[in-house]
Amino acid sequence: MSGNDAFLWYNVGDWGRFGLAIPNFSNDTQSQNDTIRYLTDVVGRNLQAILWHPDARLRTPPSINTLTRIHKLCTRARSILASRAVPANILNMETAHALPAPEEFLVYPTPYFKVRNQWLKQYAGLMLLALTESMQHQENARPLEISEAFSGLIGQYVQRVYRLMATELFRIPLADATKPDFTLSEEQLAGYNPSVWFTSTELIDTVAPLDDWPTEDDLEVLTNGIPISHLPVLGRWPSGPSGTIGSSTSVPVGESFAPAPSA
């Protein structure tokens, strides 16, 4: 099916049952731009860590631990984009002889398709869109600089996550949360109290399965990041390829394809 850049389902071995997603890099597997690779690495690693947290398995409002991590991820991404973007009327730094070699993107398979927490799933979807846009952007062919146009394109997703979190979970007025430089204060973070404004139904959930979740050591093969060239052919949730390359070749079990622990 054509017509969109749906996130790819990391349906490799037993990992497929966790509903992991990676950005849709299309045919853009490498970048010559160190800033874009750095940005995608920072966002990808942190997003993965946030979505493996137990909060993602519950329908109740996320804990302040998770929201503080989202706050730090958004402000970190904003800082990278703002500090490195070059205005259109400013000369770009260029090399005279040296040309940086393109390097592969790393992807960090992230629980997304089966996440029960709808706040975190929505935030993750926006950040995966930011990663997809980053990997497919034409400025991956620009070695040293990113433009304000690139910063604005990627930053809009980050800002939307931050605004949604601020208004819906911290009850910040929309007029304040939409300001480009708005940042939650320590007092506002400390004032988080979902029981004041969420319904009793939203504050209650059933116990998620406790015996079907990987440990930190199990996750190491994913948390180290996977070069795109190490991936098999991946499809879309929920009917993508079942972990084979072509029609008959099995996906190798190795550094990037270690089987998930059995329940």
N, C-alpha and C positions, 0 to 999 in steps of 0.2 A: 504494500500500500504506500502510495506516495502522497505528497502534499504537506508533510510536517517533519519536524526534527524531533520526534518523540525520544525521550530518554531511553537508553538501552538497558535491557534487563541482563544483569550479570548472572546468567543461568549456566554456571560452570560447576559441574559435579554436584555435590550436596548443598553448595551455597545457593542454588536456585530457589530453595524453599524459603529463604529469608527475604525474598523480594528486593534484592539489591539493585540499585540503579547507578549508572554512570552517565556523564554528559554525552550528548550526541555530537561527536567530533567530526562526523561525516567522513570526508577523505583527507581531513587536515590533521595529520598525526604529529607534525613537528612545528616548531616555531624558532625563528631566528631572533625573536625579541625576548631578552632575558626578563624584562619586567612582567610581560604577560605570563611567562612560565612561572615566575615567582608568585604572581597573584593567584594563578590557578592552583598552585601547590598549597599556599596558605589557606585559601578558601576550601579547597577539597579536603585537606587533612582535618581541619577544624569542623567542617560540616559532618564528616564521617564520625568523628568522636562524639558530637552532640547527638546524632541519631542512634548511636549504639547505647546511649544512656537509658536506664530503666524508664525514665519519663516518657520515652517514645512508645513504650509498650502499654501505657495507660491512657485512658480517655480524659482523665482529670487535668486541670490546669498544670502546666509544668512547674517544677520546683524553682526556687530562686537560684539554685546552683546552675541549672540549665539556662535560665534567662540571663544570668550574669555572663555565661559563656557566649550566648548570642550577642549580647551587648558588646562584649570585647571583640568578637569576630567582625561585627558591622563597623565598629569604630576603627578597627585595624585595616579593614579593606578600604574604608573611606580615606584613611591616612595615606595608604599606598597610592591610591588613584590621585588624590589631591596633590601630593608632593612630587609626583613624577610626570604629570600631564604638562605638555608644552602647548601654549596658545598658538593659534594658526599664524599669527604675525611675528612669531619669534623663530629665529633660525634654529634648526635642529642640529645637534651635535652629529658630525659625520666622521668616518674614518678616512685616512688618506690611502692606506695600503691594506691594512688588516680587515678581514671580513669575518665576523663571528660565525662559527659553524652552527647550522640548525641542530636542535636537540629535540628529542621526543618529549611529548607531554606525559606526565604521570597521572593516572586516574586512581581514585579512591572509592571503590564500590561502597555505596551508602544505603542503609535501610531506607526505603522510600515507599515502595508499592504496597507493603503490608503494615506500614506504621499505623497504629491505632490513634495516636494523638493528632487531632486535626490541626491544631495550631502549628505543631512542629512539621507536619506534612506540608502545610501551605508554605511555611518559611523555606523548607528544603526545596520545594518545587521552584520557588523564585531564585534561590541560589544556584540550583542546577541549570536554570535558564541562563543565569549570568556566566556560568562556566561554559555552557554551550556556545554562547555568543563570543566569549573570549577566544575559544579554540578555533572558531571558524572565521574570526575577524581578519580582514586584509592586512592589518598592521603587524601580523605575525611575520610578514616579509620585511618589516622595517627593523633594522638591527638594534638601535639604541634608544629610541624614544617612543612614547605613546602620546597621542594627541588629546586635547580636551574633548573632542568628539567621542573618542573611545572611552575616556573616563566618564563622560555623561551617560553613554549607552550602558555601560556595566554598572555604574553607580546608581542608576534608577532602580535596579532590582534590590540592591543593598538598602537603599533608602526606603523602599516599600516595606521590606521586612522590618526595618527599625521602626517605621511609623506604625505598622500594624501592631507590633509588640507594645509600643509605648501607649497607644490609644486604647487597645482592647484589654491589656493585662495590667497596665499601670495607671489607666484612667487619666492619661495626660490629655489636655484639650487639643483638639485637632489643629487649631491655629498655631499652637506651639510646636507640635510634633512635625508639622510640615515644613518648618524652617530648615534650610539646608544645613545649618550648623547646630541644630538641636542635638543635645547629648544628655542622656539621663544622669542626674546627679546621684551622689552617694545617698542622700536623703530620700530621693525618689525610689531608688533600688531597695533601700531599707524599709520603705513603706508598703512593700508588696503584700497584699492580703486578699487573695481571691475569694475568700469566704464572704466578704462584704458585698460583692456585686454579682457573683455567679449563683445560679440556682442550685438547689440541693441535688437535683438530678445530675448536673455537671460535675458535682463534687464527689460523686460516688461511682465506683466501677467494680467490675469483677476482678478477681486475681488472674493476672496473665500467667500462662504456662511457665513453670519455674525450672523445668528440666530440659529445655530446648533452647539454650542461649549459650553462645561460645564464650570462652574465657579470653583474657588478654593474650595469653600465649596462642590460643587457637586463631585469634584475629591477626596475628603478626604478619601473615602472608598478605593481608589486605592493607594493614595500616602502614606498611612500608611503601605503598604505592606500586602500581603496576604500569610498566611502559606499554603504550598502546600496541606496539608490535608484538607483544606477548599475549595479546587477547585472541581468542578464537572468534569466529563469526558470531555476532550477538544480534538478537532480534528485540522485538518490542513486547512488553508485558501485555497480556499473559500468555501469548502463543508464539514466542520467539523460538529460535533453534534450541534444541535440547542438549547443548553441550558438544556438538560435533562440528568439525570443519568440513565443508562440502557435504557429501552424502554418506561417507563410510569411514572417514578417518576419525578416530577417537581423540578427544582432547588429552594431551599429555599431562600426567601428574608430575609436577615439578615445582620450581620456585613460585611461579605465579598461579599454579593450578592445584595447590595442595587441597586434598579433600577436607570438607568441613567435618567436625566431630559428629559422630552418630549419637542420637539421643539415648 
